[in-house]
Amino acid sequence: MTDSMSCKNLASVTNLLGRIGLGLIFFLAGLSKLQNYEGSGQYMASVGLPEFLLPLVIAFELIGPVMLVLGYRTCIVALAFAGFSVLSAILFHSNLGDQMQFIMFFKNIAIAGGFLILATSGSGACSLDAKRRS
């Protein structure tokens, strides 16, 4: 096996692991919102968001990660999650004077950055997108 083949295989595996990691945090958040539906709706309402958006957020956080892990429509899904992460940072973590909110704000911005990299680099060989292209 050549070095370039080894790097391609490593890149495919690390891309998949990255997609799993990025997806997992949102999938677990979606499950948490589903388990604490009333509290999640109240939390959204506390920042001025209508509670009717909660089912859409839950669906996005449960379906989107599955699409990411499978590598299906990765660019579109990654861009959607990047925007979602930035919006979440602004809406829910904008009190930058509070150290925890400061950390959460920039964690969301960093996650958005990871999604932007994924959107531009693609899902790699271990994906449904790659199968569709071949």
C-alpha positions in Angstrom: 0.0 0.0 0.0 1.4 3.4 -0.9 1.6 6.4 1.4 -1.1 8.2 -0.6 -3.5 5.2 -0.4 -2.8 5.0 3.4 -3.6 8.8 3.7 -6.8 8.4 1.7 -7.9 5.5 3.9 -7.0 7.4 7.0 -8.8 10.5 5.7 -12.0 8.5 5.0 -12.0 7.0 8.5 -11.2 10.2 10.3 -13.9 12.0 8.3 -16.4 9.3 9.4 -15.3 9.6 13.0 -15.6 13.4 12.8 -19.1 13.1 11.4 -20.1 10.7 14.2 -18.7 13.1 16.8 -20.4 16.2 15.3 -23.7 14.3 14.9 -23.6 12.7 18.3 -23.7 15.9 20.3 -26.9 17.0 18.4 -28.6 13.6 18.4 -28.2 13.5 22.2 -29.5 17.1 22.5 -32.5 16.1 20.5 -33.2 13.1 22.7 -32.8 15.3 25.8 -35.3 17.8 24.4 -37.7 15.0 23.6 -37.4 13.6 27.2 -37.9 17.0 28.7 -40.3 18.4 26.2 -42.0 20.9 28.5 -38.8 22.3 29.9 -37.2 22.6 26.5 -40.2 24.5 25.2 -40.0 26.8 28.2 -36.3 27.4 27.7 -36.9 28.3 24.0 -39.8 30.6 25.1 -37.4 32.3 27.6 -35.4 33.7 24.7 -38.4 34.7 22.7 -38.7 31.7 20.4 -42.2 30.3 19.9 -42.7 26.8 21.4 -44.1 25.5 18.1 -40.6 25.4 16.8 -39.6 22.8 19.3 -40.8 19.8 17.2 -38.9 21.1 14.3 -35.7 21.5 16.3 -36.1 18.0 17.7 -36.6 16.5 14.3 -33.6 18.5 13.0 -31.4 17.3 15.9 -32.5 13.6 15.5 -32.6 13.3 11.7 -29.7 15.6 10.8 -27.1 13.6 12.7 -28.2 10.3 11.0 -27.8 12.0 7.6 -24.3 13.2 8.7 -23.2 9.8 9.9 -24.4 8.1 6.7 -22.8 10.9 4.7 -26.0 11.7 2.9 -26.3 15.3 1.5 -23.4 16.1 3.7 -22.7 19.6 2.4 -26.3 20.8 2.8 -26.7 19.2 6.3 -23.3 20.6 7.5 -24.2 24.1 6.3 -27.6 23.8 8.1 -25.9 22.7 11.3 -23.3 25.5 11.0 -26.1 28.1 10.8 -28.0 26.3 13.6 -24.9 26.4 15.8 -24.3 30.1 15.3 -27.9 30.9 15.9 -27.9 28.8 19.1 -24.8 30.6 20.3 -26.4 34.0 19.7 -29.8 33.2 21.1 -28.9 31.1 24.1 -25.3 32.0 25.1 -25.0 35.7 24.4 -24.2 36.7 28.0 -20.5 36.7 27.5 -19.9 38.2 30.9 -20.8 34.9 32.4 -17.8 32.5 32.0 -19.9 29.4 31.3 -22.0 31.3 28.7 -18.7 32.6 27.2 -17.4 29.1 26.9 -20.7 27.7 25.5 -20.9 30.6 22.9 -17.4 29.9 21.5 -18.0 26.1 21.7 -20.9 26.6 19.4 -18.8 28.8 17.1 -16.1 26.2 17.0 -18.7 23.5 16.2 -20.0 25.7 13.4 -16.4 26.0 12.1 -16.1 22.2 12.1 -19.3 22.0 10.1 -18.0 24.6 7.6 -14.9 22.5 7.1 -17.1 19.4 6.6 -19.3 21.3 4.1 -16.3 22.3 2.0 -14.2 19.0 2.3 -17.1 16.7 1.7 -18.1 13.4 3.4 -15.2 11.3 2.1 -15.3 7.8 0.7 -17.2 6.2 3.7 -20.5 7.9 2.8 -23.6 7.6 0.7 -22.6 10.8 -1.1 -19.5 8.9 -2.4 -21.7 6.0 -3.5 -24.0 8.3 -5.3 -21.1 10.0 -7.2 -19.7 6.6 -8.3 
